[in-house]
Amino acid sequence: MEPSNRRGWPYYLLFLAVFILFPFSLFQYTKYILFLVNMTAIGVIGALGLNILTGYTGLISLGQAAFMGVGAYTVAILGTKVGLPMWINLPAAGIITTLVGIIVGTPSLRLKGFYLAMSTLAAEFLLEYVFKNWESMTQGVQGLFITPPRVFGIHINNDRVFYFLSVSLAVLGVIGARNLFRTNVGRAFIAIRDRDIAAELIGINVFKYKLVSFAISSFYAGVAGGLWCYYMTIINPEAFQLSISIDYVAMIIVGGMGTLFGSVYGAIFVVLLPEAIQRLMEVLQPVLHMEYTFAAFKQIVFGVIIVIFLVFEPKGLSEIFSRLGNRISNRKGKEAIQDGSLPGSRNTKG
């Protein structure tokens, strides 16, 4: 084993210990905290898919919620009407959403910029229409109910058990995306994002790799939607509206487009922000006699925050944390040199 890998093992073991012990901690609001963690894990998977498409390939999409809806309805239909188990339904949700993504992406990816965004917006509205009106399969606005699944005889019917499933899949999603960008496929995505004409000149099939990016993004969205379906146990078309797609765009903008951990930071931020807004409204309404509803006030705050990040920190929270980490390490390095604890420093003691 290489030395760098040996140094990393304590961090892996620490993460594993925290991962296992966290849901059994004695927090006062453990159940609600686990709910937020589960929603964040689902958000991380969906944001990773959008980040692969937008952050790494440079393709704008406003249809992430609709693709998550395809995954959710796939899980619900296969679970209720066919009776298949979860270990088949979740991969099937990703695969079927991938096929839908390819169908949508084939004509759309010949467009760029604003026109591509409008085509994905059209796909969002089209799939919403299907969810509402294909009542023989989706039950329309009434929605579908599913029973919590079983995995290896374990009934996944509470937040604590679901935590191990959702966080594990989110971690696997991050690892998968990280490994993707170490391959030629991932490098082709980045080349297309940076200079698509130059990428085509050096032999990269731009349309092919755009379609592959769209397919991978759709797979992540499908799995996230399927996981969301199992967690909520009821789905209806209202859960996959355009506002949810905007939330996912906000995740990658705030977290940092083109960075893997930006998807994680952005999902945490966007999931926790409504909680902070709710608490803020409870404080401000009696004082300022605010007439805004929670939904309206949330959209105002979201809009302001997105503008702030686009103007002042376009690389998002990922860049902010990276700079903080560099400053801390540089400060520690200077202190070590001053103390004479580094080899070759002039103030060596003794």
C-alpha positions as CSV (number, residue, x, y, z in Angstrom):
1,M,0.0,0.0,0.0
2,E,1.3,3.5,-0.9
3,P,2.1,5.9,2.0
4,S,-0.5,8.4,0.9
5,N,-3.2,5.7,1.1
6,R,-1.9,4.7,4.6
7,R,-2.3,8.3,5.8
8,G,-5.8,8.4,4.5
9,W,-7.0,5.4,6.4
10,P,-7.6,7.2,9.7
11,Y,-10.0,9.6,7.9
12,Y,-11.9,6.7,6.3
13,L,-12.2,4.9,9.6
14,L,-13.4,8.1,11.3
15,F,-16.0,8.6,8.6
16,L,-17.2,5.0,8.9
17,A,-17.5,5.4,12.7
18,V,-19.5,8.6,12.4
19,F,-21.6,7.1,9.7
20,I,-22.5,4.1,11.9
21,L,-23.0,5.9,15.2
22,F,-24.7,9.0,14.0
23,P,-28.3,7.7,13.8
24,F,-27.9,6.2,17.3
25,S,-26.8,9.5,18.9
26,L,-28.8,10.9,21.7
27,F,-29.8,14.2,19.9
28,Q,-33.1,15.7,21.1
29,Y,-34.4,15.9,17.6
30,T,-32.8,12.8,16.2
31,K,-35.8,11.8,14.0
32,Y,-36.1,15.2,12.4
33,I,-32.4,15.5,11.9
34,L,-32.4,12.1,10.2
35,F,-35.2,13.3,8.0
36,L,-33.0,16.2,6.9
37,V,-30.0,14.0,6.3
38,N,-32.1,11.6,4.2
39,M,-33.4,14.4,2.1
40,T,-29.9,15.8,1.7
41,A,-28.6,12.4,0.6
42,I,-31.3,12.2,-2.1
43,G,-30.5,15.8,-3.1
44,V,-26.8,14.9,-3.4
45,I,-27.5,12.1,-5.9
46,G,-29.8,14.3,-8.0
47,A,-27.4,17.3,-7.8
48,L,-24.5,15.0,-8.9
49,G,-26.4,14.1,-12.0
50,L,-27.1,17.7,-12.9
51,N,-23.6,18.7,-12.1
52,I,-22.2,16.1,-14.5
53,L,-24.4,17.5,-17.2
54,T,-24.1,21.3,-16.5
55,G,-21.0,21.7,-14.4
56,Y,-18.7,19.3,-16.2
57,T,-20.2,19.2,-19.7
58,G,-21.6,22.7,-19.9
59,L,-25.1,21.7,-20.9
60,I,-27.9,23.6,-19.2
61,S,-30.9,21.6,-18.1
62,L,-34.2,22.7,-16.4
63,G,-35.7,19.2,-16.4
64,Q,-34.0,17.5,-13.5
65,A,-37.2,17.2,-11.5
66,A,-39.1,15.6,-14.4
67,F,-36.4,13.0,-14.8
68,M,-36.5,12.3,-11.1
69,G,-40.3,11.9,-11.5
70,V,-39.7,9.2,-14.2
71,G,-37.5,7.3,-11.7
72,A,-40.1,7.7,-8.9
73,Y,-43.0,6.5,-11.0
74,T,-40.9,3.6,-12.3
75,V,-40.3,2.4,-8.8
76,A,-43.9,2.9,-7.8
77,I,-45.3,1.2,-10.8
78,L,-42.9,-1.8,-10.7
79,G,-43.5,-2.1,-6.9
80,T,-47.3,-1.8,-6.8
81,K,-48.4,-3.2,-10.2
82,V,-45.7,-5.8,-10.8
83,G,-44.5,-6.6,-7.3
84,L,-40.8,-6.4,-7.9
85,P,-38.3,-5.9,-5.0
86,M,-36.3,-2.8,-4.3
87,W,-33.0,-4.2,-5.5
88,I,-34.5,-4.5,-9.0
89,N,-36.7,-1.4,-8.9
90,L,-34.0,1.2,-8.1
91,P,-31.6,0.1,-10.9
92,A,-34.6,-0.1,-13.2
93,A,-35.5,3.4,-12.3
94,G,-32.1,4.6,-13.3
95,I,-32.1,2.6,-16.6
96,I,-35.6,3.7,-17.7
97,T,-34.8,7.3,-16.9
98,T,-31.6,6.9,-18.9
99,L,-33.6,5.8,-21.9
100,V,-36.0,8.7,-21.5
101,G,-33.1,11.0,-21.2
102,I,-31.6,9.7,-24.4
103,I,-34.9,10.2,-26.2
104,V,-35.2,13.7,-25.0
105,G,-31.5,14.4,-25.5
106,T,-31.1,13.2,-29.0
107,P,-32.9,16.2,-30.6
108,S,-32.1,18.6,-27.8
109,L,-28.4,18.3,-27.7
110,R,-28.0,19.7,-31.2
111,L,-28.9,23.0,-29.6
112,K,-26.8,25.2,-27.3
113,G,-27.2,27.6,-24.5
114,F,-30.6,29.2,-24.1
115,Y,-32.2,27.0,-26.8
116,L,-31.0,23.9,-25.0
117,A,-32.4,25.2,-21.7
118,M,-35.8,25.8,-23.4
119,S,-35.8,22.3,-24.9
120,T,-35.2,20.7,-21.4
121,L,-37.9,23.1,-20.1
122,A,-40.3,21.7,-22.7
123,A,-39.4,18.2,-21.6
124,E,-40.2,19.2,-18.0
125,F,-43.7,20.3,-19.0
126,L,-44.3,17.3,-21.2
127,L,-43.3,14.8,-18.5
128,E,-45.4,16.7,-16.0
129,Y,-48.4,16.4,-18.4
130,V,-47.7,12.6,-18.7
131,F,-47.6,12.2,-14.9
132,K,-51.0,14.0,-14.5
133,N,-52.9,12.5,-17.4
134,W,-51.7,8.9,-17.8
135,E,-54.0,7.9,-15.1
136,S,-54.1,4.2,-15.9
137,M,-50.4,4.0,-14.8
138,T,-49.8,7.0,-12.6
139,Q,-53.2,7.5,-11.0
140,G,-53.0,11.2,-12.0
141,V,-53.3,13.8,-9.3
142,Q,-54.4,11.2,-6.8
143,G,-50.9,9.7,-6.8
144,L,-49.6,6.3,-6.0
145,F,-49.0,4.7,-2.6
146,I,-46.2,2.2,-2.1
147,T,-45.3,0.1,0.9
148,P,-41.8,0.5,2.5
149,P,-39.5,-2.1,0.9
150,R,-37.6,-4.9,2.5
151,V,-33.8,-5.5,2.0
152,F,-32.3,-8.8,3.2
153,G,-35.3,-9.2,5.5
154,I,-35.0,-5.7,7.0
155,H,-38.1,-3.6,6.7
156,I,-37.0,-0.1,5.6
157,N,-39.9,1.7,7.3
158,N,-38.2,4.4,9.5
159,D,-35.7,7.3,9.2
160,R,-32.9,5.4,10.9
161,V,-32.9,2.4,8.7
162,F,-33.4,4.5,5.5
163,Y,-30.4,6.6,6.6
164,F,-28.1,3.7,5.9
165,L,-29.5,3.2,2.5
166,S,-29.7,6.8,1.4
167,V,-26.3,7.9,2.7
168,S,-24.6,4.8,1.3
169,L,-26.0,5.4,-2.2
170,A,-25.0,9.1,-2.0
171,V,-21.4,8.1,-1.1
172,L,-21.4,5.5,-4.0
173,G,-22.7,8.3,-6.3
174,V,-19.8,10.6,-5.3
175,I,-17.3,7.8,-5.8
176,G,-18.7,6.8,-9.1
177,A,-18.7,10.4,-10.4
178,R,-15.1,10.9,-9.1
179,N,-13.9,7.8,-11.0
180,L,-15.8,8.9,-14.1
181,F,-13.7,12.0,-14.4
182,R,-10.6,10.0,-14.2
183,T,-11.5,8.3,-17.5
184,N,-11.3,9.4,-21.0
185,V,-15.1,9.9,-21.0
186,G,-15.0,12.3,-18.1
187,R,-12.1,14.2,-19.7
188,A,-14.1,14.5,-22.9
189,F,-16.9,16.0,-21.0
190,I,-14.6,18.7,-19.6
191,A,-13.0,19.3,-23.0
192,I,-16.5,19.9,-24.5
193,R,-17.4,22.3,-21.7
194,D,-14.2,24.3,-22.1
195,R,-14.0,24.4,-25.9
196,D,-16.4,22.3,-27.8
197,I,-15.1,23.3,-31.2
198,A,-11.5,22.6,-30.2
199,A,-12.6,19.2,-28.7
200,E,-14.2,18.3,-32.1
201,L,-11.0,19.3,-33.9
202,I,-8.9,16.9,-31.8
203,G,-11.2,14.0,-32.6
204,I,-13.8,14.0,-29.8
205,N,-17.3,13.1,-31.1
206,V,-19.1,16.0,-29.4
207,F,-22.6,14.9,-29.9
208,K,-21.9,11.3,-28.8
209,Y,-20.3,12.5,-25.5
210,K,-23.0,15.1,-24.9
211,L,-25.6,12.3,-25.2
212,V,-23.5,10.1,-22.9
213,S,-23.4,12.9,-20.3
214,F,-27.2,13.4,-20.6
215,A,-27.7,9.6,-20.1
216,I,-25.5,9.5,-17.0
217,S,-27.2,12.5,-15.6
218,S,-30.6,11.0,-16.2
219,F,-29.5,7.7,-14.5
220,Y,-28.5,9.7,-11.3
221,A,-31.8,11.6,-11.5
222,G,-33.8,8.3,-11.8
223,V,-32.1,6.7,-8.8
224,A,-32.6,9.9,-6.8
225,G,-36.3,9.9,-7.8
226,G,-36.7,6.2,-7.0
227,L,-35.1,6.7,-3.6
228,W,-37.4,9.7,-2.9
229,C,-40.4,7.5,-3.8
230,Y,-39.4,4.8,-1.3
231,Y,-38.8,7.4,1.4
232,M,-42.1,9.3,1.0
233,T,-44.1,6.2,0.1
234,I,-46.5,8.4,-1.9
235,I,-45.9,10.3,-5.1
236,N,-48.0,12.7,-7.2
237,P,-47.2,15.1,-10.0
238,E,-46.9,18.1,-7.6
239,A,-43.6,16.7,-6.3
240,F,-41.8,17.1,-9.7
241,Q,-42.7,20.6,-10.8
242,L,-40.3,23.2,-12.3
243,S,-39.6,24.7,-8.9
244,I,-37.9,21.5,-7.9
245,S,-35.7,21.7,-11.0
246,I,-34.8,25.3,-10.0
247,D,-33.8,24.0,-6.5
248,Y,-31.4,21.6,-8.2
249,V,-29.9,24.4,-10.3
250,A,-29.5,26.4,-7.1
251,M,-27.7,23.4,-5.5
252,I,-25.0,23.3,-8.1
253,I,-24.6,27.1,-8.4
254,V,-24.3,27.6,-4.6
255,G,-22.2,24.4,-4.1
256,G,-20.0,24.9,-7.1
257,M,-20.5,23.9,-10.7
258,G,-17.8,21.5,-12.0
259,T,-16.9,20.2,-8.5
260,L,-18.0,16.9,-7.0
261,F,-18.2,18.2,-3.4
262,G,-20.0,21.2,-4.7
263,S,-23.0,18.9,-5.2
264,V,-22.8,17.8,-1.6
265,Y,-22.4,21.4,-0.2
266,G,-25.2,22.7,-2.4
267,A,-27.6,19.9,-1.4
268,I,-26.9,20.5,2.3
269,F,-27.4,24.3,1.8
270,V,-30.6,24.0,-0.2
271,V,-32.2,21.4,2.1
272,L,-31.3,23.4,5.3
273,L,-32.1,26.8,3.9
274,P,-35.9,26.4,4.1
275,E,-35.6,25.5,7.7
276,A,-33.6,28.6,8.4
277,I,-36.1,30.7,6.4
278,Q,-39.0,29.2,8.4
279,R,-37.3,30.1,11.7
280,L,-36.5,33.6,10.4
281,M,-40.1,34.2,9.3
282,E,-41.3,33.1,12.8
283,V,-39.1,35.8,14.3
284,L,-39.8,38.6,11.7
285,Q,-43.5,38.3,11.1
286,P,-44.6,39.5,14.5
287,V,-42.1,42.4,14.4
288,L,-42.4,43.5,10.8
289,H,-46.0,42.3,10.1
290,M,-44.7,40.5,7.0
291,E,-47.5,39.4,4.6
292,Y,-45.3,37.1,2.5
293,T,-46.2,33.4,2.5
294,F,-43.4,30.9,3.2
295,A,-43.3,29.9,-0.5
296,A,-43.0,33.4,-1.7
297,F,-40.4,34.4,0.9
298,K,-38.4,31.3,0.1
299,Q,-38.3,32.2,-3.6
300,I,-37.1,35.7,-2.8
301,V,-34.3,34.5,-0.6
302,F,-33.3,31.8,-3.1
303,G,-33.2,34.3,-5.9
304,V,-31.1,36.8,-3.9
305,I,-28.6,34.0,-2.8
306,I,-28.2,32.7,-6.4
307,V,-27.5,36.2,-7.6
308,I,-25.0,36.8,-4.8
309,F,-23.1,33.6,-5.7
310,L,-23.2,34.2,-9.4
311,V,-21.8,37.8,-9.0
312,F,-19.4,37.4,-6.1
313,E,-18.5,33.7,-5.9
314,P,-19.3,31.9,-9.1
315,K,-17.4,28.8,-8.0
316,G,-19.6,28.4,-5.0
317,L,-19.1,27.0,-1.5
318,S,-16.6,24.5,-2.8
319,E,-14.2,27.3,-3.7
320,I,-14.8,29.1,-0.4
321,F,-14.0,26.0,1.6
322,S,-11.0,25.3,-0.6
323,R,-9.6,28.7,0.1
324,L,-10.2,28.3,3.8
325,G,-8.4,25.0,3.8
326,N,-5.4,26.5,2.0
327,R,-5.2,29.4,4.4
328,I,-5.3,27.0,7.4
329,S,-2.6,24.7,5.9
330,N,-0.4,27.7,5.0
331,R,-0.8,29.2,8.5
332,K,0.2,25.9,10.0
333,G,3.2,25.6,7.7
334,K,4.4,29.1,8.6
335,E,4.0,28.3,12.3
336,A,5.9,25.0,11.9
337,I,8.8,26.9,10.1
338,Q,8.9,29.5,12.9
339,D,8.9,26.8,15.6
340,G,11.7,25.0,13.8
341,S,9.7,21.8,13.5
342,L,10.1,21.5,9.7
343,P,13.3,19.9,8.3
344,G,15.6,22.6,6.9
345,S,14.2,25.5,8.9
346,R,16.7,27.9,10.3
347,N,15.3,27.9,13.8
348,T,15.9,24.2,14.4
349,K,15.9,23.6,18.1
350,G,18.7,21.7,19.8
